[in-house]
Amino acid sequence: MLRIAILVSFCCIIFFSCRETNPRAKKLCDCYRNLHVAKTTKEVNFWSDSCTNLYLNILQELSTDADEMNAFETDYKKCQ
């Protein structure tokens, strides 16, 4: 019985972790990941500006599509 529970849990984890994410959310998460590993002030400033601009562009692109905006926000929250 325990083996079945472990197997089902493992399958659920694999299914949800391999689910395709919103490409915009992935791009923004990758940008912020680069910001967090930046070492110099110049790198931090570069990535901070880049991520802010990317986020604003994404919001502008999705401003007319509520479904896409919800998908983006859901996936973006998962990576924060």
C-alpha positions in Angstrom: 0.0 0.0 0.0 2.8 2.4 0.9 4.5 1.6 -2.5 1.4 2.6 -4.3 1.1 5.9 -2.4 4.8 6.6 -3.1 4.4 5.7 -6.8 1.3 8.0 -7.2 3.1 10.8 -5.4 6.1 10.5 -7.6 4.0 10.4 -10.8 2.1 13.6 -9.6 5.4 15.4 -9.0 6.8 14.4 -12.4 3.6 15.5 -14.1 3.4 18.9 -12.5 7.1 19.7 -12.7 7.3 18.8 -16.4 4.2 20.9 -17.2 4.9 23.5 -19.8 5.1 27.0 -18.3 4.2 30.3 -19.8 7.2 31.3 -22.0 6.9 35.0 -20.8 6.9 33.9 -17.2 9.9 31.7 -17.8 11.8 34.5 -19.5 11.1 36.9 -16.7 12.0 34.3 -14.0 15.3 33.7 -15.9 16.0 37.4 -15.9 15.4 37.7 -12.2 17.6 34.6 -11.6 20.4 36.4 -13.5 19.8 39.5 -11.3 20.2 37.5 -8.1 23.5 36.0 -9.2 25.0 39.3 -10.5 28.2 40.2 -8.7 29.1 43.7 -9.6 27.1 46.9 -9.3 27.2 47.2 -13.1 25.7 43.8 -13.5 23.0 44.4 -10.9 22.0 47.7 -12.6 21.9 46.0 -16.0 19.8 43.1 -14.9 17.5 45.2 -12.8 16.8 47.6 -15.7 16.4 44.7 -18.1 14.0 42.8 -15.8 11.9 45.9 -15.1 11.6 46.7 -18.8 10.8 43.1 -19.7 8.1 43.0 -17.0 6.5 46.2 -18.3 6.6 45.0 -21.9 4.9 41.7 -20.9 2.2 43.6 -19.0 1.6 45.8 -22.0 1.5 42.9 -24.4 -1.0 41.0 -22.2 -3.2 44.0 -21.3 -5.8 43.0 -23.9 -5.9 39.3 -23.2 -7.2 38.4 -19.7 -6.7 34.6 -20.1 -3.0 35.0 -21.2 -2.5 37.5 -18.3 -3.9 35.0 -15.8 -1.7 32.2 -17.2 1.4 34.4 -17.0 0.6 35.5 -13.5 0.0 32.0 -12.3 3.3 30.7 -13.7 5.2 33.8 -12.6 4.1 33.4 -9.0 5.4 29.8 -9.0 8.9 30.9 -9.8 9.1 33.9 -7.4 
